[in-house]
C-alpha cells in the first residue's frame, strides 16, 4: 500500500519508498494564465518558528 508523503522534499525518496506523488504543475499554470485574482491563504502560525 502506498503512503501519503507529508513533508518529504526529495523526489528520489518519494519514488523509492513508494509514496504517492501528485503533480500540480497544470493547476498552477491554469491559475497563472486565467487573469483572475486568487487569495492563497496559509495557516495562522505557519513559518513563525
Number of C-alpha atoms within 10 A of each C-alpha: 6 9 11 12 15 8 6 11 9 8 10 10 12 16 11 8 11 14 17 13 13 7 7 8 8 9 9 10 10 10 12 12 8 8 8 7 8 8 5 5 6 8 6 7 7 7 7 5 4
